[in-house]
Amino acid sequence: MNNDIDKNKQLRDLYDEVMLPNYAPANFIPVKASGSYVWDKNNKKFIDLGGGIAVTSLGHSNPELISALNEQSQKLWHLSNYIANEPAISLAKQLTDLTFADKVYFSNSGSEANEAAIKMARRYHHENRNDKNEIIAFNNSFHGRSLLNISLGASDNHRKGFGPLPKGILHANYNSLSSVKKLISDKTAAIIIEPVQGEAGVVPAEQEFLLGIRDLCTQNGIILIMDEVQSGIGRMGHLFGYMAFDIEPDILTSAKGLGGGIPIGATLTKDSIASVMSIGSHGSTFGGNPMACAVANKVIEIVSTPSFLSKIKEKEALLVNKLESLSQKYQAFSSIRSSGLWVGCELNNRGEVNKLLDRCYEHGLIAVSAGTSTLRFAPALNISEDEISEGIERLEKALSS
Ligand SMILES: Cc1ncc(COP(=O)(O)O)c(C=O)c1O
């Protein structure tokens, strides 16, 4: 056992020696994974209800994704944006067939997808010869870590020491239409919003609020950008979260679950906006990489089927039910919010989520946090009911220890 502990520790110590100290990772190092299970250097088995923060949408080492990747890796890895590739074209075709969008731009992450979205929105107004360039974002939102994205997010912690930041970004309160109205002017170019705020702790937008935002955008010539980096690709039980609200965005950003663990980002939009992005206006070396797109094609093929999506809601009900029973037994959570297989449990012990995560790890459960007081679950969408039960049993051990 002592030897075993050393295997994780040795590598974890090396991490501290050679990696930037911007994260505080767990004290074990996973070395292999399959489905909803992960094994560390000591061969200790964990059940993964965190999903790499809503990324491993079809579980670890999914055989269908491995074949898509292997097959593509034998054919073509990379060209450049001077030359198109087949997997990127078919992925764009799938995404446009299945959504409001006519056109797709590929990048490598959620931050880049949002960067492209904001550029498109500003460029659209510029080409239409008006002065609109201000962006309205929301308090407690999260859009990524580039300078633009930390300006869209409103976290002082994420911004501290990185200024000067891009200008022209205003913040309204989530679920308060009146606070949005106060910020709208003839300079407003776009509103960027998550349909459910993930990093804030899985906080859903109210239907009336989103409908109101859509109306305000339509009436005032404002572009509605939905950041679906975390909410998309089946997470909410719909291919994209906007589909649950009976509205359509003008631009949508996707990443995380789209590649099932392979880095890819996508920005989707209508022809009227896409047409302002003339040759050379934007680009990315790796965006549209054939291997990433081959995997994402398979992810979309699987996740978009109605039978797959309908099971997500059933599993949500099971997971939330079990969490509610546990919460009653241990007085653990003040509230449980969920949206598909995406759950935020607000701890009664405020500020203690990292301690609880450590106890979960001890008992072989991987979850993630949101802020300092929310325990978050975003498991693989194909997780089985038995695996959910097993995860909850481990959570019970963590809560009772
Ligand atoms: C809603 C949302 N947008 C954007 C991002 C940034 O994505 P990435 O870390 O891939 O840049 C995240 C990441 O957590 C996110 O949750």
Ligand as a Chemical Component Dictionary entry (heavy atoms), coordinates in Angstrom:
data_LIG
# 
_chem_comp.id                   LIG 
_chem_comp.type                 NON-POLYMER 
_chem_comp.pdbx_formal_charge   0 
_chem_comp.three_letter_code    LIG 
# 
loop_
_chem_comp_atom.comp_id 
_chem_comp_atom.atom_id 
_chem_comp_atom.alt_atom_id 
_chem_comp_atom.type_symbol 
_chem_comp_atom.charge 
_chem_comp_atom.model_Cartn_x 
_chem_comp_atom.model_Cartn_y 
_chem_comp_atom.model_Cartn_z 
_chem_comp_atom.pdbx_ordinal 
LIG C1 C1 C 0 -20.024 28.026 -20.882 1  
LIG C2 C2 C 0 -18.566 27.917 -21.170 2  
LIG N1 N1 N 0 -18.035 28.673 -22.153 3  
LIG C3 C3 C 0 -16.735 28.624 -22.459 4  
LIG C4 C4 C 0 -15.886 27.794 -21.769 5  
LIG C5 C5 C 0 -14.424 27.782 -22.114 6  
LIG O1 O1 O 0 -14.106 26.629 -22.797 7  
LIG P1 P1 P 0 -12.564 26.196 -22.941 8  
LIG O2 O2 O 0 -12.078 25.888 -21.570 9  
LIG O3 O3 O 0 -12.639 25.004 -23.856 10 
LIG O4 O4 O 0 -11.845 27.324 -23.565 11 
LIG C6 C6 C 0 -16.389 26.990 -20.748 12 
LIG C7 C7 C 0 -15.486 26.102 -19.990 13 
LIG O5 O5 O 0 -15.785 25.668 -18.892 14 
LIG C8 C8 C 0 -17.752 27.047 -20.444 15 
LIG O6 O6 O 0 -18.295 26.311 -19.463 16 
# 
loop_
_chem_comp_bond.comp_id 
_chem_comp_bond.atom_id_1 
_chem_comp_bond.atom_id_2 
_chem_comp_bond.value_order 
_chem_comp_bond.pdbx_ordinal 
LIG C1 C2 SING 1  
LIG C2 N1 SING 2  
LIG C2 C8 DOUB 3  
LIG N1 C3 DOUB 4  
LIG C3 C4 SING 5  
LIG C4 C5 SING 6  
LIG C4 C6 DOUB 7  
LIG C5 O1 SING 8  
LIG O1 P1 SING 9  
LIG P1 O2 DOUB 10 
LIG P1 O3 SING 11 
LIG P1 O4 SING 12 
LIG C6 C7 SING 13 
LIG C6 C8 SING 14 
LIG C7 O5 DOUB 15 
LIG C8 O6 SING 16 
# 
